[in-house]
Amino acid sequence: MADQLSDDELSAALAGDPSGFSAVYTVLSPAVLGYFRAKGVDDAEALTQDVFVDVLPKLANVTGGHKGLRTFIFSVAHARLVDHRRRSERTPHLAEYDPLTDARSAASAEDEALGSLGGLSHILSQLNDEQREVLVLRIVADLAIEQVAGIMGKTPGAIKQLQRRGLSALRELVTEKDHAAS
């Protein structure tokens, strides 16, 4: 992770200083946003904002320094994701817009950007839920194995196995894709 939270900023945030919270938000919100986008949330920005609104009043109770803060924030993010999915399941589903049948529009910038990723979202979707969750928390959120274990309610050994199997499956999928493209 390029930006790191300084000890002074962390102390200020835990003491309730607005500049400290601003630093926490600036450093950690991109990782939370990436976590939600990797999990396929349709409005990842709004959910990221909800996480930090929930985190702000509870910062004074956070222990464990930098790692404790990251673990706490991603625990809240994971809980908001679960809430979001449960809410989505209860919401009636509308018919989706099919751009292939609509001749009035061109591809959006988002579609072109996702296409330039080489189908990474599609490849990740082929992993099982737990492997995908571990890889997103470990790589995108930059959390330690112990932190991921705490969030997912599993042992560190189980997280290591899920990570190993997920990376192995990704390697096979990418190799298959490369061979098919040749």
Beta strands, then each sheet from edge to edge (+ up, - down):
end
